[in-house]
Each structure stands twice: as C-alpha cells, then as structure tokens.
C-alpha cells in the first residue's frame, strides 16, 4: 500500500508540473504571436515579463496566507485562477495588447502562491530527513512542466491553432483540482486515510517547532539577519538566471542558430528534463548527508555552491558554442546543476524560520521576481542593442559567483526566527 505522504507529493508534483507548463506555453506561442502582431525584441521582453508583474505581489501575500490557512486551500485557489487566466490568454492576445498584459499579470498573481504552498505542505507531511527528496520530487514535476509545455505546445498549435495548448493545460488544471480538494489535508494529523505508523514516523522526524498561525514576525527583524539576506540574494540570483533561460531559450535557438520553432522547442526541452532528474538526485544526496551526520549548515552550503558555480561556468562556456547541439549541452549542464539550489536556499527557509517559512519565502520570492523582471526585459534590450546574447550571459554568470561567496559567508542551517 502506498504511503499517504507519497500520494500527497505526487499531487504536489502534478500541480507544479502544470504550473510551469502554463508559463512555458507563452514562451513558445510568443514566436507566432510576435510575427502576427509585428512585436520587436524589446517588446517581447515586456510581454514575457508581464506575468511577473502579478507574481511579485502575490508572493508575500501568498506566503502569509499559507502560514495562516495552510497550503491546501491556497494552492487550490491559485491553481483554479491561473488555469482560468491560461484559458483567457489567446483571447486577450487577439483583443488588445493591454488585455494580454493584464491577463498575464493576473496569471502571475495566481501562480505566486505555488512555491510557498509546496514548501509548507511538504514540511508538514514529511520528516526532516526526507524533506529534500520530497522537494526534489515536487520540483522535478515543476521542471518537467517545461518539457511538457515546450514539446506539446508546438505540436498542438500546428494541428489545432494557437489557442489549442492554452485550452489543453487549463483543462488539466481544473481536472487536478477535483482530485486535490477531496484527497489532501493541510496536516497529516487531519487525514482520515493515513495509517498510525506513518503518522508516528512523520512526527518523530520533525523538529519541535510548530507553525504559528495568524502571527507574522516584524519585517525589520527578518531583514536584520544576514542568513535571511543570504536566502533573499540566492533567490534573486536563481530567478535571474532561471527566467532568462525559461523565457528566451526558444528565441535564443531560433535567433542564434536559425532552427525552426519545433526544433527550438526540442532543444529547449532536453535541459529541463535533465533538471528534473538532477533535482531529485540533489535531494537524495542532501538527505543522505544529513542522515550520515553532516551538519545542516554544511550540507546547505555544499548544495547551494554546486547550484550556482556550475551554472556560472556553463553560461560562460555557452558564449563559445558554435552549434545548437553544443549550446544545448551547456544549457543542460547549467540547468541540471542549478537544481541543486532546491536543496540549498529553498529548503533553508524552513531551517531558519520554521514558523514563518511561507512569509520568508514570499519576501525572498518577491525580490527574486523583481530580478526576473529586470533580467527578462533586460535580455530583450541587450539583444536588440548589441545583437547577441553574450553580454547578458556573462553578467548572469558573474552574479552566480558573487552570490556563492555571500552564501558561504552568511548562510546557516540553524533556527534564527
């Protein structure tokens, strides 16, 4: 019989997959939409970043709601609303530019609650020594969403039209919702189907800190601690690099190497698939090291250092790629190693602030989202101004290296709040 906590993580991984697939649809659909409406490279960056305009506001609010009401209800509402926004996107694109930007911003507003909800739910359903693996599985679903979106979108568009993939993924989101509402609880103690032996295992593997509902720590207190700033800066750097690759990869392969949309989708999809696998491996390694007796602080520093130094080196090498195959290899290495961050800063929020992890996640995610907006728009202007992606790839690599130093100086696995 499958343990209840594994059913929960499977459902979480499923919605995380749809969460990212819904984002990626636009990264592919924007190529024919740009041709249809005559959008410039710089305006493409604005359209690609518009979902982040809503995302930046919902991260803190969503994190606070998760701390107060639990992840089940918050991610259910989020999934329903972002599925609706996905369904409305092709209509908005044909209606007006303002409508498209508004719908994409609303889409981001709904999606901002996904990661805080995931983190809090898994911290309640899994003992500490299994949490990195659980996050690895869930984030594996998140990264597979890129593969699903990049591969299926051009296929569905070629047979059904631009609106096809938007209808498909929004329908899958609503189908997931019907299962989620009846099968999952915020806390394993509230579950009517969990066995007593599993509940004892979960409770025995937790710290004695319990979530405090309805009460938030002073923002000034959080911002006065360097370990919190280490998480915030890590989130900034992670989002900066992640969204440059997520939003611009199909355009990169089409612009630099002249491959068509379907080929670009396949070249773009392979790195995300390996990222899903490497994220699970990172989680398993992290849990193994913790069980072996290594300190939580050391494990978090090792994982995060791999997660930033690896992508930084790979992006520098990408500047010298002469074929799409070589470029795909470097991007694959960059994304695969960046997934080690899941066992670094992403888990570290629960380490240093178990009672307020959702709120801290929201703060760091808002800062990261601002960085993502700047990098997504900035890439478009750099490409239009300089005619190449090289300068921005180099800037991103340098940011990875600087943040690694800051992380190793100030991050900790000990409770701070």
Long-range contacts (C-beta under 8 A, 24 or more apart in sequence): 3-195, 3-198, 4-188, 4-191, 4-193, 4-194, 4-195, 4-198, 5-125, 5-126, 5-134, 5-188, 5-194, 5-198, 5-202, 7-183, 8-121, 8-122, 8-125, 8-184, 9-122, 9-125, 9-126, 9-134, 9-137, 9-138, 10-137, 11-176, 11-179, 11-180, 11-183, 11-184, 12-118, 12-121, 12-122, 12-138, 12-141, 13-137, 13-138, 13-140, 13-141, 13-142, 14-141, 14-176, 15-75, 15-79, 15-114, 15-141, 15-173, 15-176, 15-180, 16-114, 16-118, 16-138, 16-139, 16-141, 16-142, 16-145, 17-141, 17-142, 17-144, 17-145, 17-148, 18-79, 18-83, 18-145, 18-169, 18-172, 18-173, 18-176, 19-79, 19-82, 19-111, 19-114, 19-142, 19-145, 20-142, 20-143, 20-144, 20-145, 20-146, 20-149, 21-145, 21-146, 21-148, 21-149, 21-152, 21-169, 22-82, 22-83, 22-86, 22-107, 22-111, 22-145, 22-149, 22-169, 22-170, 22-173, 23-51, 23-111, 23-145, 23-149, 23-246, 24-145, 24-146, 24-148, 24-149, 24-150, 24-153, 24-246, 25-86, 25-89, 25-149, 25-153, 25-165, 25-166, 25-169, 26-51, 26-89, 26-104, 27-149, 27-150, 27-246, 27-247, 27-249, 27-250, 28-149, 28-150, 28-153, 28-154, 28-157, 28-165, 28-250, 28-261, 28-265, 29-90, 29-153, 29-157, 29-162, 29-165, 29-166, 30-251, 31-250, 31-251, 31-254, 31-261, 31-264, 32-157, 32-162, 32-261, 33-93, 33-162, 37-93, 37-97, 40-384, 41-380, 41-383, 41-384, 42-377, 42-380, 42-381, 42-384, 43-380, 44-251, 44-380, 45-247, 45-376, 45-377, 45-378, 45-379, 45-380, 45-381, 46-101, 46-377, 46-380, 47-100, 47-101, 47-104, 48-247, 48-248, 48-376, 48-377, 48-380, 49-247, 49-372, 49-373, 49-376, 49-377, 50-100, 50-101, 50-104, 50-105, 50-108, 51-104, 51-105, 51-107, 51-108, 51-111, 52-108, 52-243, 52-369, 52-372, 52-373, 52-376, 53-101, 53-104, 53-105, 53-108, 53-373, 54-104, 54-105, 54-106, 54-107, 54-108, 54-109, 54-110, 54-112, 55-108, 55-109, 55-111, 55-112, 55-369, 56-108, 56-112, 56-366, 56-369, 56-370, 56-373, 57-109, 57-112, 57-366, 58-108, 58-109, 58-110, 58-111, 58-112, 58-113, 59-112, 59-116, 59-361, 59-362, 59-363, 59-365, 59-366, 59-369, 60-359, 60-362, 60-363, 60-365, 60-366, 61-112, 61-362, 62-112, 62-113, 62-116, 62-117, 62-358, 62-362, 63-113, 63-116, 63-358, 63-359, 63-360, 63-361, 63-362, 63-363, 63-365, 64-216, 64-358, 64-359, 64-362, 65-113, 65-358, 66-113, 66-116, 66-117, 66-120, 66-358, 67-120, 67-211, 67-212, 67-213, 67-216, 67-355, 67-356, 67-357, 67-358, 67-359, 68-213, 68-214, 69-186, 69-213, 70-120, 70-121, 70-124, 70-186, 70-187, 71-116, 71-117, 71-118, 71-119, 71-120, 71-121, 71-124, 71-186, 72-117, 72-121, 72-180, 72-184, 72-185, 72-186, 73-186, 74-113, 74-116, 74-117, 75-113, 75-114, 75-117, 75-118, 75-121, 75-180, 76-177, 76-180, 76-181, 77-110, 77-113, 78-110, 78-111, 78-112, 78-113, 78-114, 78-117, 79-110, 79-114, 79-173, 79-176, 79-177, 79-180, 80-173, 80-174, 80-177, 81-106, 81-109, 81-110, 82-107, 82-110, 82-111, 82-173, 83-169, 83-170, 83-171, 83-173, 83-174, 83-177, 84-170, 85-110, 86-166, 86-169, 86-170, 86-173, 87-166, 87-167, 87-170, 89-166, 90-162, 90-163, 90-166, 91-163, 93-162, 112-365, 112-369, 115-346, 115-361, 115-365, 116-357, 116-358, 116-361, 116-362, 116-365, 117-358, 119-346, 119-349, 119-350, 119-357, 119-358, 119-361, 120-211, 120-357, 120-358, 121-184, 121-186, 123-350, 123-354, 123-357, 124-186, 124-187, 124-188, 124-211, 125-187, 125-188, 125-202, 126-202, 126-205, 127-201, 127-202, 127-204, 127-205, 127-206, 128-205, 128-206, 128-207, 128-290, 129-205, 129-287, 129-290, 129-291, 130-205, 130-287, 131-287, 131-347, 131-350, 132-282, 132-283, 132-284, 132-286, 132-287, 132-290, 132-342, 132-343, 132-347, 133-280, 133-283, 133-284, 133-286, 133-287, 134-283, 135-283, 135-342, 135-343, 135-346, 135-347, 136-279, 136-280, 136-281, 136-282, 136-283, 136-284, 136-342, 136-343, 137-280, 137-283, 139-276, 139-279, 139-339, 139-342, 139-346, 140-276, 140-277, 140-279, 140-280, 141-276, 142-276, 143-272, 143-273, 143-275, 143-276, 143-279, 143-335, 143-339, 144-272, 144-273, 144-276, 146-246, 146-268, 146-269, 146-272, 146-275, 147-269, 147-270, 147-272, 147-273, 147-276, 150-250, 150-265, 150-266, 150-268, 150-269, 150-272, 151-265, 151-266, 151-269, 153-265, 154-261, 154-262, 154-265, 155-262, 158-262, 207-354, 207-415, 209-354, 209-355, 209-415, 210-355, 211-354, 211-355, 212-355, 212-356, 216-356, 216-359, 217-353, 217-355, 217-356, 217-359, 217-417, 219-363, 221-417, 222-353, 222-356, 222-359, 222-360, 222-363, 222-417, 225-352, 225-416, 225-417, 226-410, 227-348, 227-352, 227-410, 227-411, 227-412, 227-416, 228-352, 228-353, 228-360, 228-364, 228-416, 229-406, 229-410, 230-345, 230-348, 230-406, 230-407, 230-409, 230-410, 230-411, 231-345, 231-348, 231-349, 231-352, 231-360, 231-364, 231-411, 232-363, 232-364, 232-367, 232-368, 233-403, 233-406, 233-407, 234-304, 234-308, 234-341, 234-344, 234-345, 234-364, 234-403, 234-407, 234-411, 235-345, 235-364, 235-365, 235-367, 235-368, 236-364, 236-367, 236-368, 236-370, 236-371, 236-403, 237-308, 237-371, 237-399, 237-400, 237-403, 238-307, 238-308, 238-338, 238-341, 238-345, 238-368, 239-365, 239-368, 239-369, 239-371, 239-372, 239-375, 240-368, 240-371, 240-372, 240-374, 240-375, 240-396, 240-399, 241-311, 241-315, 241-334, 241-338, 241-375, 241-396, 241-399, 241-400, 242-338, 242-372, 243-372, 243-375, 243-376, 244-375, 244-376, 244-379, 244-392, 244-396, 245-271, 245-331, 245-334, 245-335, 247-376, 247-379, 248-376, 248-379, 248-380, 248-389, 249-331, 252-327, 252-389, 253-324, 253-327, 255-383, 255-389, 256-324, 256-327, 256-388, 256-389, 257-323, 257-324, 257-327, 259-324, 263-324, 267-324, 267-327, 267-328, 270-328, 270-332, 271-328, 271-331, 271-332, 271-334, 271-335, 271-336, 272-335, 274-332, 274-335, 274-336, 275-335, 275-336, 275-338, 275-339, 276-339, 277-336, 278-336, 278-337, 278-339, 278-340, 279-339, 279-340, 279-342, 282-306, 282-307, 282-339, 282-340, 282-342, 282-343, 283-342, 283-343, 285-343, 286-343, 286-347, 295-413, 296-351, 296-413, 296-414, 297-411, 297-412, 297-413, 297-414, 298-413, 299-343, 299-413, 300-343, 300-344, 300-345, 300-347, 300-348, 300-351, 300-411, 300-412, 300-413, 301-344, 301-407, 301-408, 301-411, 303-340, 303-341, 303-342, 303-343, 303-344, 304-340, 304-341, 304-343, 304-344, 304-345, 304-348, 304-404, 304-407, 304-411, 305-344, 305-404, 305-407, 305-408, 306-337, 306-340, 307-337, 307-338, 307-339, 307-340, 307-341, 307-342, 307-343, 307-344, 308-338, 308-341, 308-400, 308-401, 308-403, 308-404, 308-407, 309-337, 309-400, 309-401, 309-404, 310-334, 310-336, 310-337, 310-338, 310-340, 311-335, 311-337, 311-338, 311-397, 311-400, 312-396, 312-397, 312-398, 312-400, 312-401, 312-404, 313-397, 315-393, 315-394, 315-396, 315-397, 315-400, 316-393, 316-394, 316-397, 318-393, 319-390, 319-393, 319-394, 344-407, 345-407, 345-411, 348-411, 348-413, 351-412, 351-413, 351-414, 351-415, 352-412, 352-413, 352-414, 352-415, 352-416, 352-417, 353-415, 353-416, 353-417, 354-415, 355-417, 356-417, 360-417
